[in-house]
Amino acid sequence: MLLSLQLASFFTAASLMVLGAVAVIFIDNLIKKVIALSFIADGVNLFLVTLGYREGGIVYIYLPGMSSAWFAQHASYPLPFALVLTSIVIGASTLAVMLGIIIILYQKHGTISASRVLED
Amino acid sequence: MIEYVIMIIAVLGAVLALLQRDLLKAAILTGVPGAAIAALYQILLAPDVALTQAIVGSAIIPVFFALAVYRTMRMEEE
């Protein structure tokens, strides 16, 4: 293949982040802005997980029969994974708060278009 | 080979979700990149992150968006 898996994964994360940033700036609808923010969060998480990937490595679970030197040479790096595991759950709850604020804005202004909310 | 297809599905699903005018369709299509990225985490040697992302990204987040669309308006206004 032309690209290695790690490089292609970096490109996927970058395109998700750029797509989300462009959509947050240029789309007027508030719910679509929040959808784009969730894509940015997905891109950042994918970037962090890709940092811990090791070409031809194994999952970081220490099984009986492995020597610790061999395990240290071949296991993927688990610290970004622990970080991302927390980040996914926190991202979902901040998303819920953003959607709640949008529902309150709709009850107050009768619209979910950002420019009309700012006009009122 | 399958991993490159999954990456293309993730980006394409994100583009399609942002292009919809019907917000309920956009909310459902949000689950496609979430599920694709969960499969990608499994390939990138992170099975615990893949389990969490499969539940949160492909089930909980689209339901949140669908509830928000139900409480506000369904079609995007001009």
N, CA and C atoms of all chains as a GROMACS GRO file, in nm:
protein
  594
    1MET      N    1   0.085  -0.120   0.000
    1MET     CA    2   0.000   0.000   0.000
    1MET      C    3   0.088   0.124   0.000
    2LEU      N    4   0.032   0.231  -0.053
    2LEU     CA    5   0.109   0.355  -0.065
    2LEU      C    6   0.134   0.417   0.072
    3LEU      N    7   0.027   0.423   0.156
    3LEU     CA    8   0.040   0.484   0.288
    3LEU      C    9   0.049   0.375   0.392
    4SER      N   10   0.127   0.398   0.499
    4SER     CA   11   0.122   0.306   0.612
    4SER      C   12  -0.008   0.331   0.688
    5LEU      N   13  -0.048   0.234   0.771
    5LEU     CA   14  -0.175   0.246   0.844
    5LEU      C   15  -0.174   0.367   0.936
    6GLN      N   16  -0.058   0.390   1.000
    6GLN     CA   17  -0.051   0.503   1.094
    6GLN      C   18  -0.065   0.637   1.023
    7LEU      N   19   0.001   0.650   0.907
    7LEU     CA   20  -0.006   0.778   0.833
    7LEU      C   21  -0.147   0.801   0.780
    8ALA      N   22  -0.209   0.695   0.727
    8ALA     CA   23  -0.346   0.709   0.674
    8ALA      C   24  -0.442   0.745   0.786
    9SER      N   25  -0.418   0.690   0.907
    9SER     CA   26  -0.504   0.722   1.020
    9SER      C   27  -0.486   0.866   1.064
   10PHE      N   28  -0.361   0.916   1.058
   10PHE     CA   29  -0.338   1.059   1.086
   10PHE      C   30  -0.414   1.146   0.987
   11PHE      N   31  -0.413   1.105   0.859
   11PHE     CA   32  -0.484   1.185   0.758
   11PHE      C   33  -0.635   1.184   0.784
   12THR      N   34  -0.688   1.067   0.828
   12THR     CA   35  -0.831   1.061   0.860
   12THR      C   36  -0.865   1.155   0.975
   13ALA      N   37  -0.780   1.152   1.080
   13ALA     CA   38  -0.805   1.240   1.195
   13ALA      C   39  -0.799   1.386   1.152
   14ALA      N   40  -0.701   1.420   1.066
   14ALA     CA   41  -0.686   1.559   1.023
   14ALA      C   42  -0.805   1.602   0.939
   15SER      N   43  -0.854   1.512   0.851
   15SER     CA   44  -0.967   1.554   0.768
   15SER      C   45  -1.094   1.568   0.851
   16LEU      N   46  -1.111   1.483   0.954
   16LEU     CA   47  -1.228   1.501   1.042
   16LEU      C   48  -1.221   1.634   1.115
   17MET      N   49  -1.100   1.671   1.164
   17MET     CA   50  -1.088   1.796   1.237
   17MET      C   51  -1.112   1.917   1.148
   18VAL      N   52  -1.054   1.913   1.025
   18VAL     CA   53  -1.070   2.027   0.934
   18VAL      C   54  -1.216   2.041   0.890
   19LEU      N   55  -1.278   1.925   0.860
   19LEU     CA   56  -1.420   1.925   0.822
   19LEU      C   57  -1.506   1.985   0.932
   20GLY      N   58  -1.480   1.942   1.056
   20GLY     CA   59  -1.558   1.994   1.168
   20GLY      C   60  -1.536   2.143   1.188
   21ALA      N   61  -1.411   2.190   1.175
   21ALA     CA   62  -1.384   2.332   1.196
   21ALA      C   63  -1.453   2.416   1.090
   22VAL      N   64  -1.446   2.372   0.964
   22VAL     CA   65  -1.511   2.447   0.855
   22VAL      C   66  -1.662   2.452   0.878
   23ALA      N   67  -1.719   2.337   0.920
   23ALA     CA   68  -1.864   2.333   0.940
   23ALA      C   69  -1.906   2.419   1.060
   24VAL      N   70  -1.825   2.421   1.167
   24VAL     CA   71  -1.860   2.504   1.282
   24VAL      C   72  -1.861   2.651   1.242
   25ILE      N   73  -1.768   2.692   1.153
   25ILE     CA   74  -1.763   2.833   1.116
   25ILE      C   75  -1.875   2.867   1.018
   26PHE      N   76  -1.900   2.784   0.917
   26PHE     CA   77  -1.983   2.827   0.805
   26PHE      C   78  -2.127   2.780   0.807
   27ILE      N   79  -2.165   2.681   0.890
   27ILE     CA   80  -2.304   2.637   0.892
   27ILE      C   81  -2.381   2.714   0.997
   28ASP      N   82  -2.501   2.757   0.961
   28ASP     CA   83  -2.575   2.849   1.048
   28ASP      C   84  -2.654   2.777   1.156
   29ASN      N   85  -2.697   2.652   1.128
   29ASN     CA   86  -2.784   2.580   1.220
   29ASN      C   87  -2.710   2.537   1.346
   30LEU      N   88  -2.770   2.559   1.464
   30LEU     CA   89  -2.698   2.532   1.589
   30LEU      C   90  -2.676   2.383   1.611
   31ILE      N   91  -2.776   2.298   1.576
   31ILE     CA   92  -2.758   2.154   1.598
   31ILE      C   93  -2.648   2.100   1.508
   32LYS      N   94  -2.641   2.154   1.384
   32LYS     CA   95  -2.533   2.109   1.296
   32LYS      C   96  -2.398   2.155   1.346
   33LYS      N   97  -2.394   2.272   1.410
   33LYS     CA   98  -2.267   2.316   1.471
   33LYS      C   99  -2.223   2.216   1.578
   34VAL      N  100  -2.319   2.166   1.658
   34VAL     CA  101  -2.282   2.070   1.764
   34VAL      C  102  -2.239   1.937   1.702
   35ILE      N  103  -2.305   1.895   1.590
   35ILE     CA  104  -2.262   1.774   1.520
   35ILE      C  105  -2.116   1.789   1.474
   36ALA      N  106  -2.085   1.907   1.420
   36ALA     CA  107  -1.948   1.931   1.372
   36ALA      C  108  -1.849   1.929   1.489
   37LEU      N  109  -1.891   1.982   1.605
   37LEU     CA  110  -1.803   1.977   1.724
   37LEU      C  111  -1.776   1.833   1.765
   38SER      N  112  -1.877   1.745   1.753
   38SER     CA  113  -1.854   1.605   1.789
   38SER      C  114  -1.757   1.540   1.690
   39PHE      N  115  -1.758   1.586   1.563
   39PHE     CA  116  -1.661   1.532   1.468
   39PHE      C  117  -1.519   1.577   1.502
   40ILE      N  118  -1.506   1.704   1.548
   40ILE     CA  119  -1.373   1.750   1.591
   40ILE      C  120  -1.322   1.665   1.707
   41ALA      N  121  -1.412   1.636   1.803
   41ALA     CA  122  -1.372   1.554   1.918
   41ALA      C  123  -1.330   1.414   1.873
   42ASP      N  124  -1.405   1.357   1.775
   42ASP     CA  125  -1.368   1.226   1.720
   42ASP      C  126  -1.230   1.230   1.657
   43GLY      N  127  -1.203   1.339   1.582
   43GLY     CA  128  -1.072   1.351   1.516
   43GLY      C  129  -0.959   1.359   1.616
   44VAL      N  130  -0.978   1.436   1.723
   44VAL     CA  131  -0.872   1.450   1.824
   44VAL      C  132  -0.847   1.316   1.894
   45ASN      N  133  -0.957   1.244   1.926
   45ASN     CA  134  -0.941   1.113   1.990
   45ASN      C  135  -0.868   1.016   1.899
   46LEU      N  136  -0.903   1.018   1.770
   46LEU     CA  137  -0.837   0.928   1.675
   46LEU      C  138  -0.689   0.961   1.663
   47PHE      N  139  -0.657   1.092   1.665
   47PHE     CA  140  -0.516   1.134   1.661
   47PHE      C  141  -0.438   1.079   1.780
   48LEU      N  142  -0.497   1.090   1.900
   48LEU     CA  143  -0.426   1.044   2.020
   48LEU      C  144  -0.408   0.893   2.019
   49VAL      N  145  -0.512   0.819   1.974
   49VAL     CA  146  -0.500   0.674   1.970
   49VAL      C  147  -0.394   0.633   1.867
   50THR      N  148  -0.388   0.704   1.755
   50THR     CA  149  -0.290   0.670   1.652
   50THR      C  150  -0.148   0.694   1.700
   51LEU      N  151  -0.129   0.792   1.792
   51LEU     CA  152   0.004   0.814   1.849
   51LEU      C  153   0.055   0.690   1.923
   52GLY      N  154  -0.038   0.614   1.986
   52GLY     CA  155   0.005   0.500   2.065
   52GLY      C  156   0.020   0.372   1.985
   53TYR      N  157  -0.014   0.376   1.855
   53TYR     CA  158  -0.010   0.255   1.773
   53TYR      C  159   0.135   0.217   1.742
   54ARG      N  160   0.161   0.085   1.736
   54ARG     CA  161   0.295   0.040   1.698
   54ARG      C  162   0.281  -0.060   1.584
   55GLU      N  163   0.356  -0.036   1.477
   55GLU     CA  164   0.346  -0.120   1.356
   55GLU      C  165   0.386  -0.263   1.390
   56GLY      N  166   0.297  -0.360   1.360
   56GLY     CA  167   0.326  -0.499   1.389
   56GLY      C  168   0.326  -0.533   1.536
   57GLY      N  169   0.261  -0.450   1.619
   57GLY     CA  170   0.262  -0.472   1.763
   57GLY      C  171   0.147  -0.561   1.807
   58ILE      N  172   0.134  -0.575   1.939
   58ILE     CA  173   0.024  -0.652   1.997
   58ILE      C  174  -0.053  -0.562   2.092
   59VAL      N  175  -0.172  -0.609   2.132
   59VAL     CA  176  -0.252  -0.538   2.231
   59VAL      C  177  -0.180  -0.544   2.366
   60TYR      N  178  -0.189  -0.434   2.445
   60TYR     CA  179  -0.111  -0.422   2.568
   60TYR      C  180  -0.168  -0.505   2.683
   61ILE      N  181  -0.191  -0.634   2.663
   61ILE     CA  182  -0.238  -0.723   2.770
   61ILE      C  183  -0.128  -0.826   2.795
   62TYR      N  184  -0.087  -0.834   2.920
   62TYR     CA  185   0.026  -0.920   2.957
   62TYR      C  186  -0.027  -1.059   2.984
   63LEU      N  187  -0.002  -1.153   2.894
   63LEU     CA  188  -0.054  -1.289   2.906
   63LEU      C  189   0.055  -1.381   2.958
   64PRO      N  190   0.016  -1.494   3.021
   64PRO     CA  191   0.119  -1.588   3.067
   64PRO      C  192   0.198  -1.644   2.950
   65GLY      N  193   0.328  -1.661   2.972
   65GLY     CA  194   0.415  -1.712   2.866
   65GLY      C  195   0.494  -1.605   2.796
   66MET      N  196   0.458  -1.476   2.815
   66MET     CA  197   0.536  -1.368   2.752
   66MET      C  198   0.651  -1.330   2.844
   67SER      N  199   0.767  -1.305   2.788
   67SER     CA  200   0.873  -1.245   2.869
   67SER      C  201   0.852  -1.095   2.871
   68SER      N  202   0.891  -1.031   2.982
   68SER     CA  203   0.860  -0.889   2.995
   68SER      C  204   0.940  -0.806   2.896
   69ALA      N  205   1.060  -0.849   2.859
   69ALA     CA  206   1.137  -0.773   2.759
   69ALA      C  207   1.068  -0.778   2.623
   70TRP      N  208   1.018  -0.894   2.585
   70TRP     CA  209   0.947  -0.907   2.456
   70TRP      C  210   0.819  -0.824   2.457
   71PHE      N  211   0.750  -0.826   2.573
   71PHE     CA  212   0.626  -0.748   2.585
   71PHE      C  213   0.654  -0.599   2.570
   72ALA      N  214   0.762  -0.551   2.635
   72ALA     CA  215   0.795  -0.409   2.628
   72ALA      C  216   0.832  -0.368   2.486
   73GLN      N  217   0.889  -0.461   2.409
   73GLN     CA  218   0.927  -0.426   2.272
   73GLN      C  219   0.808  -0.424   2.178
   74HIS      N  220   0.705  -0.505   2.204
   74HIS     CA  221   0.601  -0.522   2.104
   74HIS      C  222   0.466  -0.460   2.140
   75ALA      N  223   0.440  -0.431   2.269
   75ALA     CA  224   0.307  -0.383   2.304
   75ALA      C  225   0.289  -0.239   2.258
   76SER      N  226   0.162  -0.202   2.225
   76SER     CA  227   0.135  -0.063   2.190
   76SER      C  228   0.137   0.021   2.319
   77TYR      N  229   0.147   0.154   2.301
   77TYR     CA  230   0.169   0.244   2.415
   77TYR      C  231   0.034   0.277   2.479
   78PRO      N  232   0.006   0.234   2.604
   78PRO     CA  233  -0.130   0.241   2.657
   78PRO      C  234  -0.170   0.374   2.718
   79LEU      N  235  -0.079   0.470   2.738
   79LEU     CA  236  -0.117   0.593   2.807
   79LEU      C  237  -0.219   0.677   2.729
   80PRO      N  238  -0.204   0.701   2.596
   80PRO     CA  239  -0.308   0.775   2.522
   80PRO      C  240  -0.443   0.706   2.523
   81PHE      N  241  -0.442   0.570   2.531
   81PHE     CA  242  -0.569   0.499   2.530
   81PHE      C  243  -0.647   0.526   2.657
   82ALA      N  244  -0.578   0.528   2.771
   82ALA     CA  245  -0.645   0.558   2.898
   82ALA      C  246  -0.700   0.700   2.897
   83LEU      N  247  -0.623   0.792   2.835
   83LEU     CA  248  -0.669   0.932   2.826
   83LEU      C  249  -0.795   0.941   2.739
   84VAL      N  250  -0.792   0.872   2.623
   84VAL     CA  251  -0.903   0.882   2.528
   84VAL      C  252  -1.029   0.818   2.584
   85LEU      N  253  -1.013   0.712   2.662
   85LEU     CA  254  -1.128   0.646   2.725
   85LEU      C  255  -1.206   0.744   2.810
   86THR      N  256  -1.136   0.830   2.886
   86THR     CA  257  -1.203   0.933   2.965
   86THR      C  258  -1.261   1.041   2.876
   87SER      N  259  -1.183   1.078   2.772
   87SER     CA  260  -1.222   1.189   2.686
   87SER      C  261  -1.351   1.160   2.610
   88ILE      N  262  -1.373   1.033   2.571
   88ILE     CA  263  -1.495   0.998   2.497
   88ILE      C  264  -1.618   1.023   2.584
   89VAL      N  265  -1.611   0.976   2.710
   89VAL     CA  266  -1.727   0.988   2.799
   89VAL      C  267  -1.753   1.133   2.835
   90ILE      N  268  -1.645   1.210   2.864
   90ILE     CA  269  -1.664   1.352   2.895
   90ILE      C  270  -1.718   1.426   2.774
   91GLY      N  271  -1.673   1.388   2.653
   91GLY     CA  272  -1.724   1.451   2.532
   91GLY      C  273  -1.873   1.429   2.516
   92ALA      N  274  -1.921   1.307   2.546
   92ALA     CA  275  -2.065   1.281   2.534
   92ALA      C  276  -2.144   1.366   2.632
   93SER      N  277  -2.093   1.384   2.756
   93SER     CA  278  -2.171   1.461   2.853
   93SER      C  279  -2.169   1.610   2.822
   94THR      N  280  -2.055   1.665   2.772
   94THR     CA  281  -2.057   1.807   2.733
   94THR      C  282  -2.149   1.829   2.614
   95LEU      N  283  -2.158   1.728   2.525
   95LEU     CA  284  -2.251   1.736   2.412
   95LEU      C  285  -2.394   1.747   2.462
   96ALA      N  286  -2.428   1.669   2.566
   96ALA     CA  287  -2.563   1.676   2.620
   96ALA      C  288  -2.592   1.813   2.678
   97VAL      N  289  -2.492   1.876   2.743
   97VAL     CA  290  -2.512   2.010   2.798
   97VAL      C  291  -2.535   2.110   2.685
   98MET      N  292  -2.455   2.100   2.577
   98MET     CA  293  -2.472   2.192   2.463
   98MET      C  294  -2.612   2.178   2.404
   99LEU      N  295  -2.661   2.054   2.389
   99LEU     CA  296  -2.794   2.035   2.331
   99LEU      C  297  -2.902   2.090   2.423
  100GLY      N  298  -2.881   2.078   2.556
  100GLY     CA  299  -2.977   2.137   2.649
  100GLY      C  300  -2.984   2.288   2.636
  101ILE      N  301  -2.868   2.352   2.618
  101ILE     CA  302  -2.867   2.498   2.600
  101ILE      C  303  -2.937   2.535   2.470
  102ILE      N  304  -2.922   2.452   2.365
  102ILE     CA  305  -2.990   2.480   2.238
  102ILE      C  306  -3.142   2.471   2.256
  103ILE      N  307  -3.188   2.370   2.335
  103ILE     CA  308  -3.333   2.358   2.356
  103ILE      C  309  -3.387   2.481   2.430
  104ILE      N  310  -3.310   2.532   2.528
  104ILE     CA  311  -3.355   2.652   2.600
  104ILE      C  312  -3.357   2.773   2.507
  105LEU      N  313  -3.255   2.785   2.418
  105LEU     CA  314  -3.253   2.895   2.321
  105LEU      C  315  -3.374   2.887   2.228
  106TYR      N  316  -3.413   2.764   2.190
  106TYR     CA  317  -3.528   2.748   2.101
  106TYR      C  318  -3.656   2.791   2.172
  107GLN      N  319  -3.670   2.756   2.301
  107GLN     CA  320  -3.790   2.796   2.374
  107GLN      C  321  -3.796   2.948   2.390
  108LYS      N  322  -3.680   3.013   2.399
  108LYS     CA  323  -3.677   3.157   2.422
  108LYS      C  324  -3.694   3.237   2.292
  109HIS      N  325  -3.630   3.190   2.182
  109HIS     CA  326  -3.629   3.268   2.058
  109HIS      C  327  -3.713   3.207   1.947
  110GLY      N  328  -3.753   3.080   1.958
  110GLY     CA  329  -3.833   3.019   1.853
  110GLY      C  330  -3.756   2.983   1.728
  111THR      N  331  -3.626   2.976   1.734
  111THR     CA  332  -3.547   2.939   1.616
  111THR      C  333  -3.417   2.873   1.662
  112ILE      N  334  -3.357   2.791   1.573
  112ILE     CA  335  -3.225   2.735   1.605
  112ILE      C  336  -3.122   2.781   1.503
  113SER      N  337  -3.148   2.895   1.438
  113SER     CA  338  -3.048   2.952   1.347
  113SER      C  339  -2.963   3.051   1.425
  114ALA      N  340  -2.830   3.038   1.416
  114ALA     CA  341  -2.741   3.119   1.501
  114ALA      C  342  -2.755   3.267   1.471
  115SER      N  343  -2.769   3.304   1.342
  115SER     CA  344  -2.775   3.447   1.309
  115SER      C  345  -2.905   3.508   1.361
  116ARG      N  346  -3.018   3.432   1.356
  116ARG     CA  347  -3.143   3.489   1.407
  116ARG      C  348  -3.144   3.499   1.559
  117VAL      N  349  -3.080   3.403   1.627
  117VAL     CA  350  -3.069   3.415   1.773
  117VAL      C  351  -2.988   3.538   1.810
  118LEU      N  352  -2.883   3.566   1.732
  118LEU     CA  353  -2.801   3.684   1.762
  118LEU      C  354  -2.874   3.813   1.729
  119GLU      N  355  -2.966   3.810   1.629
  119GLU     CA  356  -3.040   3.931   1.594
  119GLU      C  357  -3.137   3.972   1.704
  120ASP      N  358  -3.201   3.873   1.768
  120ASP     CA  359  -3.306   3.905   1.869
  120ASP      C  360  -3.250   3.983   1.986
  121MET      N  361  -0.631  -0.389   0.396
  121MET     CA  362  -0.714  -0.322   0.296
  121MET      C  363  -0.843  -0.269   0.357
  122ILE      N  364  -0.902  -0.350   0.447
  122ILE     CA  365  -1.033  -0.312   0.504
  122ILE      C  366  -1.021  -0.184   0.585
  123GLU      N  367  -0.901  -0.160   0.645
  123GLU     CA  368  -0.887  -0.040   0.728
  123GLU      C  369  -0.895   0.088   0.646
  124TYR      N  370  -0.845   0.085   0.522
  124TYR     CA  371  -0.855   0.205   0.438
  124TYR      C  372  -1.000   0.231   0.399
  125VAL      N  373  -1.075   0.122   0.373
  125VAL     CA  374  -1.218   0.138   0.342
  125VAL      C  375  -1.292   0.200   0.461
  126ILE      N  376  -1.255   0.154   0.584
  126ILE     CA  377  -1.321   0.208   0.704
  126ILE      C  378  -1.290   0.357   0.721
  127MET      N  379  -1.165   0.397   0.692
  127MET     CA  380  -1.131   0.540   0.702
  127MET      C  381  -1.212   0.623   0.604
  128ILE      N  382  -1.227   0.572   0.480
  128ILE     CA  383  -1.305   0.647   0.379
  128ILE      C  384  -1.451   0.656   0.422
  129ILE      N  385  -1.505   0.546   0.482
  129ILE     CA  386  -1.644   0.548   0.528
  129ILE      C  387  -1.661   0.652   0.638
  130ALA      N  388  -1.562   0.664   0.728
  130ALA     CA  389  -1.573   0.761   0.837
  130ALA      C  390  -1.582   0.903   0.783
  131VAL      N  391  -1.490   0.939   0.692
  131VAL     CA  392  -1.490   1.077   0.640
  131VAL      C  393  -1.615   1.102   0.555
  132LEU      N  394  -1.655   1.003   0.473
  132LEU     CA  395  -1.772   1.019   0.387
  132LEU      C  396  -1.900   1.033   0.469
  133GLY      N  397  -1.911   0.953   0.576
  133GLY     CA  398  -2.028   0.965   0.662
  133GLY      C  399  -2.036   1.101   0.729
  134ALA      N  400  -1.920   1.157   0.768
  134ALA     CA  401  -1.919   1.290   0.830
  134ALA      C  402  -1.965   1.395   0.729
  135VAL      N  403  -1.916   1.386   0.603
  135VAL     CA  404  -1.957   1.482   0.501
  135VAL      C  405  -2.106   1.473   0.475
  136LEU      N  406  -2.158   1.348   0.463
  136LEU     CA  407  -2.300   1.329   0.434
  136LEU      C  408  -2.386   1.382   0.549
  137ALA      N  409  -2.342   1.360   0.674
  137ALA     CA  410  -2.420   1.408   0.788
  137ALA      C  411  -2.429   1.560   0.787
  138LEU      N  412  -2.321   1.627   0.743
  138LEU     CA  413  -2.323   1.774   0.744
  138LEU      C  414  -2.398   1.830   0.624
  139LEU      N  415  -2.423   1.749   0.520
  139LEU     CA  416  -2.490   1.802   0.401
  139LEU      C  417  -2.641   1.788   0.407
  140GLN      N  418  -2.696   1.711   0.505
  140GLN     CA  419  -2.840   1.688   0.508
  140GLN      C  420  -2.915   1.816   0.544
  141ARG      N  421  -3.034   1.835   0.484
  141ARG     CA  422  -3.121   1.945   0.527
  141ARG      C  423  -3.217   1.899   0.636
  142ASP      N  424  -3.254   1.768   0.634
  142ASP     CA  425  -3.338   1.712   0.738
  142ASP      C  426  -3.249   1.677   0.859
  143LEU      N  427  -3.276   1.743   0.974
  143LEU     CA  428  -3.185   1.727   1.088
  143LEU      C  429  -3.194   1.588   1.150
  144LEU      N  430  -3.310   1.518   1.132
  144LEU     CA  431  -3.319   1.383   1.188
  144LEU      C  432  -3.229   1.287   1.110
  145LYS      N  433  -3.224   1.306   0.976
  145LYS     CA  434  -3.132   1.225   0.896
  145LYS      C  435  -2.988   1.254   0.936
  146ALA      N  436  -2.957   1.383   0.961
  146ALA     CA  437  -2.821   1.419   1.002
  146ALA      C  438  -2.786   1.353   1.135
  147ALA      N  439  -2.885   1.348   1.228
  147ALA     CA  440  -2.860   1.286   1.358
  147ALA      C  441  -2.832   1.138   1.344
  148ILE      N  442  -2.907   1.070   1.254
  148ILE     CA  443  -2.885   0.926   1.237
  148ILE      C  444  -2.751   0.902   1.168
  149LEU      N  445  -2.718   0.985   1.069
  149LEU     CA  446  -2.591   0.967   0.998
  149LEU      C  447  -2.470   0.997   1.086
  150THR      N  448  -2.491   1.068   1.199
  150THR     CA  449  -2.380   1.091   1.291
  150THR      C  450  -2.325   0.960   1.347
  151GLY      N  451  -2.410   0.857   1.353
  151GLY     CA  452  -2.364   0.729   1.405
  151GLY      C  453  -2.270   0.655   1.312
  152VAL      N  454  -2.272   0.688   1.181
  152VAL     CA  455  -2.187   0.616   1.086
  152VAL      C  456  -2.038   0.641   1.111
  153PRO      N  457  -1.992   0.768   1.122
  153PRO     CA  458  -1.850   0.789   1.156
  153PRO      C  459  -1.814   0.734   1.293
  154GLY      N  460  -1.909   0.738   1.388
  154GLY     CA  461  -1.881   0.684   1.521
  154GLY      C  462  -1.852   0.535   1.516
  155ALA      N  463  -1.935   0.460   1.443
  155ALA     CA  464  -1.913   0.315   1.434
  155ALA      C  465  -1.787   0.284   1.355
  156ALA      N  466  -1.761   0.362   1.247
  156ALA     CA  467  -1.641   0.337   1.167
  156ALA      C  468  -1.516   0.363   1.249
  157ILE      N  469  -1.519   0.470   1.331
  157ILE     CA  470  -1.401   0.502   1.413
  157ILE      C  471  -1.383   0.396   1.522
  158ALA      N  472  -1.494   0.338   1.572
  158ALA     CA  473  -1.481   0.229   1.669
  158ALA      C  474  -1.409   0.110   1.608
  159ALA      N  475  -1.445   0.075   1.483
  159ALA     CA  476  -1.375  -0.035   1.415
  159ALA      C  477  -1.228  -0.001   1.393
  160LEU      N  478  -1.202   0.127   1.364
  160LEU     CA  479  -1.062   0.171   1.343
  160LEU      C  480  -0.980   0.160   1.472
  161TYR      N  481  -1.042   0.190   1.587
  161TYR     CA  482  -0.972   0.175   1.716
  161TYR      C  483  -0.933   0.029   1.739
  162GLN      N  484  -1.024  -0.064   1.699
  162GLN     CA  485  -0.992  -0.206   1.715
  162GLN      C  486  -0.870  -0.242   1.630
  163ILE      N  487  -0.863  -0.187   1.508
  163ILE     CA  488  -0.748  -0.216   1.422
  163ILE      C  489  -0.621  -0.152   1.478
  164LEU      N  490  -0.634  -0.034   1.541
  164LEU     CA  491  -0.518   0.036   1.597
  164LEU      C  492  -0.480  -0.016   1.735
  165LEU      N  493  -0.514  -0.140   1.769
  165LEU     CA  494  -0.470  -0.208   1.891
  165LEU      C  495  -0.522  -0.143   2.019
  166ALA      N  496  -0.644  -0.089   2.018
  166ALA     CA  497  -0.701  -0.032   2.140
  166ALA      C  498  -0.841  -0.089   2.162
  167PRO      N  499  -0.855  -0.214   2.203
  167PRO     CA  500  -0.988  -0.275   2.211
  167PRO      C  501  -1.078  -0.215   2.318
  168ASP      N  502  -1.020  -0.164   2.430
  168ASP     CA  503  -1.106  -0.106   2.534
  168ASP      C  504  -1.168   0.025   2.487
  169VAL      N  505  -1.087   0.108   2.418
  169VAL     CA  506  -1.140   0.232   2.362
  169VAL      C  507  -1.245   0.201   2.256
  170ALA      N  508  -1.223   0.092   2.180
  170ALA     CA  509  -1.319   0.056   2.075
  170ALA      C  510  -1.453   0.019   2.134
  171LEU      N  511  -1.454  -0.053   2.248
  171LEU     CA  512  -1.582  -0.088   2.312
  171LEU      C  513  -1.658   0.036   2.355
  172THR      N  514  -1.586   0.130   2.421
  172THR     CA  515  -1.653   0.252   2.466
  172THR      C  516  -1.706   0.334   2.349
  173GLN      N  517  -1.622   0.348   2.246
  173GLN     CA  518  -1.662   0.430   2.132
  173GLN      C  519  -1.779   0.365   2.058
  174ALA      N  520  -1.783   0.231   2.053
  174ALA     CA  521  -1.894   0.165   1.983
  174ALA      C  522  -2.026   0.195   2.051
  175ILE      N  523  -2.027   0.198   2.185
  175ILE     CA  524  -2.152   0.227   2.254
  175ILE      C  525  -2.185   0.375   2.247
  176VAL      N  526  -2.087   0.461   2.284
  176VAL     CA  527  -2.115   0.604   2.292
  176VAL      C  528  -2.134   0.664   2.152
  177GLY      N  529  -2.045   0.631   2.060
  177GLY     CA  530  -2.046   0.698   1.931
  177GLY      C  531  -2.158   0.654   1.839
  178SER      N  532  -2.198   0.526   1.848
  178SER     CA  533  -2.297   0.482   1.751
  178SER      C  534  -2.435   0.465   1.811
  179ALA      N  535  -2.452   0.476   1.944
  179ALA     CA  536  -2.586   0.463   2.001
  179ALA      C  537  -2.626   0.587   2.081
  180ILE      N  538  -2.541   0.633   2.173
  180ILE     CA  539  -2.586   0.736   2.267
  180ILE      C  540  -2.591   0.873   2.201
  181ILE      N  541  -2.486   0.908   2.124
  181ILE     CA  542  -2.481   1.042   2.066
  181ILE      C  543  -2.591   1.064   1.961
  182PRO      N  544  -2.619   0.968   1.869
  182PRO     CA  545  -2.734   0.990   1.779
  182PRO      C  546  -2.867   1.003   1.852
  183VAL      N  547  -2.884   0.929   1.963
  183VAL     CA  548  -3.009   0.942   2.040
  183VAL      C  549  -3.019   1.081   2.102
  184PHE      N  550  -2.906   1.135   2.153
  184PHE     CA  551  -2.906   1.272   2.206
  184PHE      C  552  -2.951   1.371   2.099
  185PHE      N  553  -2.891   1.358   1.977
  185PHE     CA  554  -2.927   1.452   1.871
  185PHE      C  555  -3.073   1.436   1.832
  186ALA      N  556  -3.122   1.310   1.826
  186ALA     CA  557  -3.261   1.289   1.788
  186ALA      C  558  -3.355   1.350   1.891
  187LEU      N  559  -3.319   1.339   2.022
  187LEU     CA  560  -3.402   1.400   2.126
  187LEU      C  561  -3.402   1.552   2.111
  188ALA      N  562  -3.286   1.612   2.080
  188ALA     CA  563  -3.279   1.757   2.064
  188ALA      C  564  -3.361   1.801   1.943
  189VAL      N  565  -3.357   1.723   1.833
  189VAL     CA  566  -3.437   1.756   1.716
  189VAL      C  567  -3.586   1.746   1.748
  190TYR      N  568  -3.622   1.644   1.830
  190TYR     CA  569  -3.762   1.626   1.869
  190TYR      C  570  -3.811   1.744   1.952
  191ARG      N  571  -3.725   1.800   2.036
  191ARG     CA  572  -3.767   1.913   2.119
  191ARG      C  573  -3.759   2.046   2.048
  192THR      N  574  -3.688   2.055   1.934
  192THR     CA  575  -3.681   2.184   1.862
  192THR      C  576  -3.753   2.169   1.728
  193MET      N  577  -3.686   2.193   1.616
  193MET     CA  578  -3.753   2.178   1.486
  193MET      C  579  -3.676   2.080   1.399
  194ARG      N  580  -3.752   2.015   1.305
  194ARG     CA  581  -3.690   1.907   1.230
  194ARG      C  582  -3.617   1.956   1.106
  195MET      N  583  -3.679   2.049   1.030
  195MET     CA  584  -3.614   2.094   0.907
  195MET      C  585  -3.525   2.214   0.935
  196GLU      N  586  -3.416   2.219   0.864
  196GLU     CA  587  -3.326   2.334   0.875
  196GLU      C  588  -3.388   2.453   0.801
  197GLU      N  589  -3.390   2.569   0.866
  197GLU     CA  590  -3.456   2.684   0.803
  197GLU      C  591  -3.357   2.759   0.714
  198GLU      N  592  -3.413   2.838   0.621
  198GLU     CA  593  -3.326   2.913   0.528
  198GLU      C  594  -3.257   3.027   0.600
   0.00000   0.00000   0.00000
